[in-house]
Amino acid sequence: MKHVGIVGGGIIGLSSAYYLQQAGYQVTIFDQTVIADGCSYGNAGMIVPSHIIPLAQPGMIAKGLRWMLDSKSPFYVKPRLNADLMKWGWLFYKHSTEKHVEASIPALRDISLLSKTLYQQMADTLDMGWHERGLLMLFKTPSAAHEMQHEADVANAAGIEAQLLNPDQVQSLEPDVRVTVAGAVYYPGDAQVVPTQVMSSLITHLKQSGVTFKEAKEVTGFTRQGSRVTAIETTAGAFPVDEVVIAGGAWSSEIVKQLQLSLPLQGGKGYSFMLKDVKQNVRVPAIMLEARATATPMGGDLRFAGTMEIAGTDMSVNMNRVQGIAESINQYYPDIPVQLPAKNQVWKGLRPCSPDGLPYLGRLNNYENVVIATGHGMMGLSLGPATGKLVAEVIADQPLSMSLTAFAPNRFD
């Protein structure tokens, strides 16, 4: 039985293990921490086939520069003299074009729809808090209405249903809470999970299925023989492997440097916090457009999340940006009692952001038995199952569920 070593125990690593184990491989997952609080745990829990426009898009540079001047804004790049950041920024600028958006839409649509289908299948046997209630993109200004009309047109043209709603139609979807908006785009095909349930259910299932977990084992290097990796070197020794999957999230670029390779990737820090036992709760997960913040009901609780701080692997909490999330909520939901949470109640996580807004997924050109699976940005949880299945298909040399050309790990070489 061939042995696959997976570097990274987030949703991408766990999903890869899920499908590799089903395909008959012996699997070991290596993670630098105890797998309990990575980026996959505290996110908004949204499964979003609606998100077919990449982060690198026209106008994003100018918008980002304006946001940089506001300490509470939803986007921030930490200024620093860093060659990797400068390369990433240049590539982001080069790909912020209509041509890139048009080329990316089919690939993002296909992997998103595949992932939703796989989630539906997994939800038959795993407790994930799966609900198909759609997604509301709430907006308050005429300029946002124009932007959302365009996005709805793009989505519908790509085969993703989108409905432009007026304020009364929005309110009819939310009978328990008052919503003050100019309108919304509703994506009925979107869904949600409870991230902690997804992760704990997957971990339990994988352990019961014979997958080995090496937690708190930092990967320090790789033993190589020609164009093959023969072992994963860790702080607890070396482990022989036949195949390697690098799914280390925002740390993946540092991991591949140990293979003498460069992977343009930056950590995009986000924050979330939970309101417990909300009496009159939101029913439909929502993105508050101008605030770039999210609201997701999870049982009787309500999770708010937001911000994108490009700050390397800095894991400190910037309470100004958390305050920006908290202050924006009542502009949309005026009756929900929201206060700035204590710093120790704020979850933070790093999203692995590629410069063109597309994942890295596939074999490395330089190594015949190394697969990269990272760079999903804010879509990691949403795209986890599809990525895992595609990883297993690549390693097993099986027909692929979709083309991986747009996600080639060496596309910037």
N, C-alpha and C positions, 0 to 999 in steps of 0.2 A: 504494500500500500504506500503510495507516494505521500510525503509529508510536506504540508504547506505551512510556512511561518508567516503570520500576519502581524505587522508592526502597527499597532494602534487599536485601542479597544472602544472607539466610539461607534456610532451607528453604521458607518461604512465598514469598519473592521468586523463588527458583529454580523452584519448582513452578508459580507463575503464568506465568513465562517459558516453561516447558515446554509448557503447554497453549495459551498465546497464540501461540507459534511454530507449533504444529500447526494452529491455526485460521487461519494465514496473515498474522499481524501481524509487522511489523518491531519488534523488542524491544531496548531498551537497559536494562541494570541499573546503577543508581548505588549505590555503597556508600561509607561514610565511612572504611572501612579497606580494607586488602588482604583479600579474602575468604578467610580461612584459619583463623579461630579464633573465630567467633561462637558464639552460644548453641546453634546446631544441631550443633556438632561434638562437644562433650564430654558430651552428655546420656546418659541410660541406654539409649537405642536401643530403647525399648519401643513397640510398636504396639498400642494398648490399647482396643479396642471395649468392654472391661469398665468403662472409666471414664466412667460416665454420670451420676454425681452431681457437681454443680458444687462448687467450693471454698467458695462461699457456701452454708452449710447450717446447720441448727440445731445448737447446741452448739459451733460452731467458735470463736465469740468467747470463750467461757469457757475453752475448751481453750487458745486462743492466749494469753490473759492468764496462765494458769498457766505456760505454756512461757516467757513473757517473763522470768520470774524465774530461769531456769536458763541459764547462759552456754553450755552444751553442747546445749541443746534444739534440736529440728528446726525451730522457727518463731520468728521474731523480727521486730519492727517497730522500726526505728531511730527513737527519739523525736526529733522536730524540729518547729519551728513552720513549717508549710508548708501553704498553703491547699489546694493540690492533694491532698496527703495526707489532710487533714481531710475534704475532700469525698469522696475515695475511701473512707475509713473509714466515713463516714456511709452511703454507698450500700451498702457491704458489709454493714453492720449491718441495713439495711432489707431486704436480699435473703436474709438467713440464715433463711429460713422453709421450712416443709414445702411451702407452696403454690408457692414458687419452684422448689424441687427437682422437684416433680411436673411443673411446666410445662417444665423444662429437659431432663428425661430423654429425651423423644422426639427433640428436636433434636440432643442430643449423641450419642445412639445412631445416628441416621441419618447424620450427617457422619462418625462413626467407622467405620461399616460401609462407607460409600462409599469412604473413604480406604484401608481395608484391601484392598478389591477393586482399586482403582487401583494400590496397591503390588504386588499380585500380578501385574498386567499389566506394570508397569514392570520387575519382576524378571525377566521373560522376556528383556529386552534389556539391562538395566543391572546391573552387579555391585554389589549392595547388602548382601551378607551376610544375605540374607533367610532366616529360619527360622520355621516355625510350630510352636513347642513349647509354647504356652500361657503362662500366668502363674500363679505361686503368691503368694497373700497370706498370709504366715506370721504366726502370732500365738502369744503365750505365756501370756496371762492369761484368766480367765473373762469379764471385762468385754469384752475384745477378741473373744472367741468369740461373745458376744451381738451385738456390733456387726457382726461378719462374717456371722453368720447372717442378720441383717436385710439387709445389702447383697446377699447371695446371693439372698434372696427377691425383692428389688427387681429385680435383674438378670434372673432367670428370668422374672419377670412381664413384663419389657420385651422378652423374646425373646433375651437374652444368656445362654448356658448357663453355669451356675456350680455347682460341686460342693463341698460341705463335706467335708473329709477329716480323718481321725484321724491321729495321729502315724505309725502304721505305713504308712498309705496315702501320706503325704507322703514317707516314707523310700523307698518302693518307686519313686517317681519320681526319686529321687536316689541311685542305687546307688554312686556314687563318693565321696560326702561324707556325713558324719554331720550330721543335722539335729535340733536339740533344740527342739521346739515343742509346744504344746498341740494344734495342728492348723493347718489352712489352708483357704482357699477357692481352688479351682483353676478358672481360666478357660481352657478348652481352645482357645477361638477367638482368643486373643491371639497376637501374633507379635513378632519382633524384627528389627532391622537393625543394621549397624555404621555409626554416624553418619558417620565420615570417608569410608567407601566410598560412602555415599549422596551426600554433598556432592561428592566428587571426580568420581564418575561423571556426576552431573547437569551439573556445570560443563563437563566434557569434551564431553558430548553437546551442550550448548547452544552452545558455541563452534563445534563442527563444523557445527551447524545454522544458523549465521549470527547468533546473538544477540551483541550487543555488550556488553562489560563496561567500565564506568568505575569503576575501583577507586581508593581513597584520594581520592575526590571528594566532599567534604561538600556536602550540599544546603543552600544558604543562603537560598533563597526561591523564589517562583513568580511568573512573569509572568502576569497575569490580564487577561482582557478580558470584562467582564460576569460571567456565571456560568461562564465557562470558564477553565481554565488553558491557556496557549498555549506555555509553556516552563518547564523546570526550571532554576533558577539554581544554579550550583555554584561552588566555589572555582576551577574551571577554565573558567568561562564559562557561558553560557546555551545550553540545548539545546531546540529546538522539539519539541513533542509534540502528538499528537492526543488521547491518553488518559494518565491517570496512575494508578498503583497505589502506594499508600503501605503498605509492608510492612516498616517499620523496627524491628520488635520493640519493645523497651522504650523506644526513642527516638521512637516514633511520635507520642506526645503532644506532644513538642517540635517535631516536624516540622509537625504540623497547626496549631500556634500561628502558623506563618508564613502560614496561610490565615485567620487571625483566628478560629480555632475551638478549642473545648476538648474534649479526649477523656480522660475519667477512666481513668487507666492508671498502674500502678506497676511498677517493676522488681522481680521476686522473684529474688534471687540464690541460685544453687545451686552446689554444689561436686561435683567428682568426682575420683577418682584410680584408677589401674590397677595391678593386680597382674600382673606378667609371668610367663609360662611356668608356670602353675599346674599342678602334676602331677596332683592329684586335683581336677578342676574341677566346678563346678556345671553341671547340664545345663539346668534350667528357670529362666528369668529370674524373679526374686522381689522382692517388696516386703516388707520387714520392718516390720510394722505399727506396733508401739509405737515403734520407732526412726525411723519415716518415712524409711527409707533403702532403697536398691535394690541388687541384685546381678545383673549381666548378664554371662553368658559371651560372649566375643568371640574366637573362635578358641581359642587356648591361653591367652588372657589372661582376666582377670576385672575388670570395672569396677564400682566402688562409687560411688554418688551419693546426694545428699540435701541437706537443709535448704531452708528458704524464708525468706530475709531480705528484708523489704520495706525497702529502703534507697535508693530513688531509682535513680540510675545510678552509685552508688558501686561501683567494681570492686575494692576492696581485699579481701584474704583474711583472714577471721577464723579463726585456727587453733584456737580453742576449739571452734568448731562442726565443723571438720574432725575434731578429736579425738573429738567426740561420735559422728560416723559410725564412725570407726575402732573405738572402744570397744564399739559396739553389735553389731558383726558377729559376734564370737565367742559372743554370747548365743544366736545362731541356728545358726552354723556353727562349732562349737568347735575343729575341727581345721585350719581354714584359717589359715595364719600371716600375721597382719595386724599391721603396725606403722604408726604415725603417719608419713605421708609427709613429705618435706621440702617446705617452702613452695613452692619452685619446681617441684615435681612435682604441685601441686594445680591442676586446671583450674577456672575459675569462669566463670559465664555468667548473664545476666539474662533471666529469663522475663517476657514482657509480660503482666501480670495485670490483667484487668478487675475491677471491684468485684462483679460478679454471677457471675463464673466462666465466662462465655460469651464466645466470640470476637466481635470486631467484623468484620463481613463484608458489604459492599454499597456502593452509591453513597451519597455524601454528599448530603443534601437541598440544601445551599447551592451545590453545584457539579455541573454536569451531566456532567462528564467525569473525575471523581475517584472512585476506588474505594479503600476502606479494607480492609485484610486484616491484622489483628493481634489481640492480646489473648488468645492461645491458652493462656496460662499454661504449665503443665508439659506441655501436649499439642501443642506446635508441630510437632515431628517427626512425631508420630502422625497429625496432621490435615493435614499439608502437601499431599499430592496432591489431596485433596478440596477444600481451600481453593483451590488453583491452578486446578482444573477449574471451580469455581464462579465464580472471578474471570473466567476466559475466557468463560464463558457470559453473565455480566453484561455484559461489554464488547461481546461480539458480539450482544447482545440475542437470545440463543437461549433455548429453554425450559430452566428450571433443573432440575438433578438432584434438588433438594430445596428446600423452602421456606427462605428466609433471614430470615423475620420475627423470629425469636428473636435474631438476630445483628445487627439493624439498628444501624448506627453512631451514629445520632442518638437512640437509645432513652432516654437520660438528659436530653435537652434539655427 
